[in-house]
Amino acid sequence: MSRIKKYIKPLVLLGLILIVFVTGCGPTMGGGCSGTQTQGWSGFALYKNVICFGSMEGKVIALDPAARSENKTFPSEGEWSYLVKVSTPGSACGAVCAPSSSSSGLGIYDTPVIVEELVYVGTYTGKIYALNASRGVVRWIYPREGYDTVGAIVGNIVTDGKSLYFGSANGKIYALDASTGDFKWEFQTSNKIWTSPSIDNGIIYAGNYGGNVYAISAETGKEIWSIKIPSAVSSSISVYENSLYFGTFDRYLYAMDKANGQEKWKFATGNWVWARPVIQSGRIYSACLDHKLYALDALTGKELWQFTAESPIVSTPVISGNYIDVICDQGILYKLDLDKGTQVSSVALGYTAYGDLFAEGDTVYIYARDHNVYAVDTAKGIVSWKFSSSVNR
């Protein structure tokens, strides 16, 4: 019975997450399925003195941490919000729960990416928006008005500065011109893509839910190699030196040769690996739904230490200096010693958190499921300020 209980919560958690992808319907704060919008879990991107994120209400928001710490009226100077509107009924959800209003937003899962003066964000409606990072004014939208969307975008956009690359629930990898939004190429894989591609030395690496991993030329969109593994690729792929690292639904963290996809090692975890592995100085830090954060030797896969949280870990941790910050789905943020994995401090927000963490020094930013952005001072173990994305602005 104890073994059954151990896996009940991870199964429920995964079920709630998969509802979004299988039906297109996001769980609402009160439970059930929202007919007008899904609720995403975006991370943050830094532009000058502001941080940008996608809200559960379908807004792209730029916040100035200094203004928020002083509780100034939003928007203060340099701050803005832009509502991503649902323009095509049924385009995201299909027959199960179709958006019915062109004036409502749709939740954003993609963490924005910023290149020079533009912030890019992908939406669950299957569109890419390029906004002026200083004012939140639209530069371009892909696909253009009147064209079909590309399918739900759940993973993050990646860029080499000239082009944007992203995967879609329709199983395709797309490349766009970063300046104009013009289509460059598309590559069809064998199954849905709900994770983020990675780019390294002109090669795109991507995994799908069919258990396929691909290496694709960033210039031409042509396949370089592909491999098949026993289970779906559940985390985004991280590249470090000559290897690829990613998690799967067969409860392993894999290391593969980036030149040909040959397996180097695999490490057995206690549950599904959802978060993208974080890599620094020859170490892999991988969060898992078994409540644990693992630190492994990148070359051999040998376990160096593990830390056990109060509940499953969905979001990607963040390294800041000599520490790594990780949050479990119960909303407890842990600050750990990077070398030993020992706990330095913790802060309980009291709300579920799935989105990637972002850190500046001792401050960690979290977008929790109560629709609040929290700025946590991990040195003091306190919440410095919070900001609600759900207020009409």
N, C-alpha and C positions, 0 to 999 in steps of 0.2 A: 504493500500500500504506500509506503514512504517513497518508493521509486516512482510510482505513478504520480504522486503529488508533486514530485520534483519537476516533472515535465508539463504539468497542467498549465501553469502560467506562461511558459514559453510558447506552448501550442496556441493558447488564447491570443497572446501577443501577435504571433505570426498570422493567425487568422484575421485579426483586425487589420493588419498591414496589407494582407493579400486581398481583402475586400476591395480596397482601392483599385488594385490592378486587375482583378478578375471581373468586377462589375462596373468599375469606374465610379463607384459611389463611396464617398468619404464618410467615415463614422462622424456623427455630430457630437457636440459636447454632451448632449443628453442621451446619446445612443441612437441606433437606427441609421437610416440612410438619408443623406441630404439630397433633395431633388434639384437644388439650384447651385450647389457648389461642393467641391471636395475640400478637404483641409490638408494642406501640405506641411512639410517640415524643413524649411529652408535654413541654410547656414548663412554666414556673413562674408562680405568682401569689403576691403578697405579702399577708400578713395580720398586722398589728402587727409582731411580731419573728420571725415564722416564714414560710417559703416552702412552698407546697403544689404537689405535682405528682402525675401519674398514672404508676404504674410499669408495667413490662412484665409483671409478674406479676398485674396487675389490682388493685393496691392504690392508694388515695389516701393520700398520706403528707404529713405536716407536719413540717418540720425547722426547728430553731432553729440558725442559722449559728454563734452564739456557743457553743452546746453542742457542735456538731460540731467546731469548731476546738479545743475542749478534749478531744475524744474521749471525751465522757461516754457512759455506757450509754444506749442508746435504748430506750424513749422517756424523754427528760428532761422537765422541767416545760414544759408547753405543746406538747409533741410528741405525735403520734399516728399511727396507720395504720388504715385501714379496707379490708377485702377486699371487692371487688365480686364477688359470686358469680354463676356461670352457673346460671340457674334453669330455662331452657327448652332442652332438647337440640335442637341444630340451628337455633336461632333466629338465630345469627349466621353460621354457615358454610354451612348448607344441606347438600346431599348429599355434597359433595366432602370436607369434613372437619368433622364435627359435634362440638361439645363434648359430652362424655359424662358429666361429673361435675358435680353441683350444689355441690361443695365447692371447685372450682378457680376461680381468677380468670381474667379475660380482659383482654388488653392494652388500654391506654387511649391513644388518639391525641389526644384533646381536651385542650387546656391548660385547667386550672381557671379559673373566673372567680369573684370574690368580691364580694358586695354585703352591706355591714354585717356581720352575724354568720353569714352562710351562704356556704359554698363549693359551687359547682355544677360537676359534671363529667358529660360525656356518654361513653357506652361503646360499644364495637363491637357489643355485644349489642342496642343500640337502646334504651337506657334513660338517663334523666337522674336523677342523684342529687343531693339537696340535703343537705349535712352541716353540723352545727354547726362553725364554723371553729375554736373553742377546744378542742373535745373529740373531734371526728370522729364524733359521734352522728347517725344518720339523722333528718332532719326529714321528708322525703317522697321518694318515688320515682315517676317517671312513665315509662311508663304504670303504673297500679296493678297489684297482683298479680291474675293471672287474665286480664289484657288482653294482646292482641298487642303485640309491640314495634314500634317505628316504623322499623326498618331501621338498618343500621350508621351510627353517627355517627363521622365521621373529622375533620371540621372543628371549629373552636372554637365554643362558645356565645358570643353577644354579648348585652349587656343595656343597657337605658336606665334601670335602677334599679328599675323596676316590673315589667317583663316580660323573659322570656328568649326569644331567637330562635336557631334552629339549623337546619341543613340535614341531609338524610339521603340514604343511598344509594338510597332509594325515590323520589328526585326531588322530595321535598316540603320546604317551609320550614314550620317550626312556631313558634307563639307560645304561651308558657305564662305564667301568673301567677307572679312570682318568689317571692312569700310562701307560696303554697299549692300550687303545682304544677298548678293547675287549667288545663285546656285552654282556649285563647282562640280560635285559628283555625289553619288549615293552608292552604297554597297549593301546588298541584300544578304543577311545571315539567315540561319535556319529556324530562328525562334525569337521570342520577345526579348527586348533589351530594356532592363529596368535599372541598370547601373551606369556608371560613368566610364567613358573610354579614357585611355591615357595616351600621351604622345611623348615620344623620345627619339631624338635624332631622325626626324622625318618619317617615323613609323607610328601608326595608330594601333594600339592593342585594346581589344574589347572581348568581353565574354557575354554569353546569352543564357537564357533559361533552358536551352536544349543541351547544355553541357558542352558547348563549343567555345573555343578560344581562337581569336583571329589576330594575325598581324597584317596590316593593310598599309600600302603606300599612302602617305599623307598628300603627296603631289597628284597621284593619278587615281587613287581609290581602288587600285588593283590588289588582289590578294597576294601576299608573300608566302604565308603558310597558315595552316589551320590544324587544330587538333581536337579530339573528342575525349572528354573525361566522363566518369561515371555519373556525375550529378550536375545540377544547375549551378552556374556561377552566381553566387548570391551577393558577393561584395564587388566593389569596383577594384580594378587592377592597379597595383602600385608597382612602379619600376625603380629598381635600385641596382646600379652598376650593370651586371650582365644577366640579371634575373627579373622575373615577374612574380609577384606575390598576390594571392587572392584567396578568398574563402568560398566554401561551397556548402550546399545542402546535405552533403554526405558527411558533414561534421569534420572537415579537414581544412587546414591551411596549406596551400600548395606553394612550392617554389619551382619555377620552370625556367629553362634557358630561353632568353628572349630571342636568340638567333634561330631556333627551330621548334620551340615548344616542348622540348624533352624535359620530363620530370627530373628534378634534382633531389627533392625530398618532399615529404608531406608530414604534417603534424596533426595528430588526432586531438580534437577538442571534445567537450561534453555536449555540444549542441550546435545549432547553425551559426555560421559566421556571417554577419550582415554588414558590419562596419568595415570601411576601407582600412587595410593595414597601414600603420604609420611607421616610417623608417628613418633612422638617424644613426650615424656612426657605427654601422655594421650590426645594428639591432632592429628587429621587427617587433612592433607593439600591436597586438591584435586583440580587439574586444570581441566578446562572444555572448550569445544568448544563454550560456551556462552560468552567467553572472560574473565571469572572470575576464580579467585583462592579462594576457600572456606577453612576456618578454622573451624573445628567442634570438639565438645567434643566426644572423642572416645567411651565413655560409653553410652551416650544418643543420639548422633547424633545432638545435639543442635548446631545451628550456632553461632560461636563466632565472626567472622568477615568475610568480603569478600572484594576482591580487583578486580577492573575491568581494564583489559588491553585494548590496542587499537584494538586487533584482537583475533581470537581463539587461545587457548593454547593447543598444541599437546604434547609437550615434558614434561618429568617429572621434576619438580623443584628440587632444592637441598638446604639443610639446611647447613649453615656454621655459627657456633657460635650463636649469638642472631639474626641472619637474615636468611631469605629465599630468594633465587634468582629464578626468573621465567622468561621465555622468551616466547613471543607470536610469531605467525607464520610470522609476519612482520619483525621479527628480532630485536625487542626492548627488551632489558634485564632490568628487574626491580629488585632492591634490596629493600626488605621490612622488616620492623620490625616484628619479629616473634610473638610477643605478641599482637600487635595492628593491624598489617596489613598495617600500614602507609608506604608510599613510602619514601625511604631514598635517592635513586639516580636512574638514568636510563641511558642507553647507547644504541643508535640506530645504529645497524650494517648495516641496509639497505638491508639485505638479509634474506630470509625465513630460519627458523630453526625448525627442527622437532626432532632432536636427544636429548637424555637425557643430562642434564647438569652435570658437574663435578667441584667440588670446592676444593681448597687448600687455607685456610685462606681467604683473600680478593680477591683472583684470581679465576675467573670462566672461564672454558674452554667450548667453543661452536664450533661445526662443522656445518657450515652454508651451504646453497644450492649453494653458489658461489664456493664451493670446498675449502674453506679456514677454517682452525682452527684459532679461535680467542682466545687470552688470555686477559681477561678484568679485569682490576683493579677496583673493585667496590667501593673501598674507595675513589679513585680519580675520578672515572667515566670516565676512558679512556681505549682505547685499547692499551695494552702494546706491543703486537706483533701479527702477523698473519703468517700463513704458508699455502702454497697452496699444496694440495694433487694431483693436476692434472698435475704438471710438471713431465716429465719423469725423473725417478731417478733410 
